[in-house]
Amino acid sequence: MSNADVVVCVLISIGLAFDVLGAIGLVRLPDVYCRLQATTKCVTVGTCFIVAGVAVWAFAHGNPSMGVKAILCGAFVLLTSPVGAHAIARGAHKSGVPLWEKSVINQYEEDFAQSENELDIHER
């Protein structure tokens, strides 16, 4: 095995570990908001490590176009995954999906109430 192959194996292994942790978080965590947190963070980082491994492999084996495509895919995941998770969380909150009963604070509810009050003041 060459040095590049070792780096590829390490990157892909780290990515798989993050993806497995995200899957465990999806199954084990109590509510939709915690599940979104775990899956978004872990799967985004895990996927980026896997894509980085693919890019290293592609560049090391003389396929630069595949490496560039892998980097573009990683950038796309970095941009879209957090935005999608935010949209899902906001939709869940607006549709009334409750927090876990042991949740300590609902920061979004406080910010939402404050922004509603500011809108009322400006409309007068």
N, C-alpha and C positions, 0 to 999 in steps of 0.2 A: 504494500500500500504506500502510495506517495503521501507527502505532507498535505497536499490539497485534499486527498481522500479522507485523511484523519480529520481535517477541519470540517469537511462536509458531514462526516458522521457525528461529530460533536454538535454542530449547529442543528442538524435535524433531530438529534436526540434531545437537545434542550427544547426545541420547538414541540416535539411530541410530549415531553413532560408538562409543559405549560398547557397544551391542549387537553391532556388527561386531567390536569387539575381543574381546568375550566369545566370539563364534563362532570367531574365530581361535584363541583360547586353548583352546577345546574340541577343536579339530582338532590343534593343534601341541604341546600339553603332554603329558608322558610318562606320567603315571599318573592314576588316578581322583581322587586327593586334590588334585592340582594343577589338574585340570580343574574339579573342583567349586569350588575357590577362584576361578578365573578367571570361570567362568560365573555363580556366585552374585553376586559383587561387581559385575561389569560389567553383567550383565543386570538386576539389581535397580536399580542407579543409572540405567541407560539407560531402563528402563521407566518409572521415576519421572519422568525428564525428559520423556519422550514424553507421559505422562499430565498432567504440569504444562502442557505446551504445549496439550493438548486443553482443559484447564480454563481457561487464559487465553483461548483462542479462544471457548469457550462463554460465558464471562462477558462478553467484549467484544462478542459478537454477540447478546446478549439472551437467552441460554438458561441461566439459573442452575441449573436442575435437572440439566442435563447436566454442568455444572461441578462440582456437588456429587458426582455419581456418579463423575466422574473422580477427584476427590480421595479418595473412599472406596476406589476401586480401587487407587490408589497406596498408601494406608495398608494395604490387604490384602496387596499385594505386599511391602511393607516388613516386615510381620509374618510372612508365611508362607514366603517364599523362604529366609531364613537357617535357619529351623527345619527345612524340608525338606532343605536341604543337609546340615545336621548329622545328621539321621536317616539319610540316604544314606551319609554318611561313616562313621558309627558302625556301620551294617549291613555296609558293605564291610570295615571293620576286624575286626568280629566273625566274618565269614565267611572271613577269611584272605586278603583281596586284598592282595598285597604292595606295599610302597612301591617307588618307582623305585630302581634299584640305586645311584644317585649321591646319594640322600637322606642328609643328614648326621645328623639326629636324629629320633627317633620319640617326641615328647613325650607323646602319648596312651598309648603302651605303658608308659612310665615311670609316668605318673599312674595307669593301670589297675593295674599291679603294686603300687604303693603302697597303693591303696585295697583291693586284695585282702588285703594283709598286715594292714591295719587291721581288716578284717572278721574275719580269723582271730583276732586278738588279742582283739576284743570278744566273740567267741563262746565263748572259753574260760572 
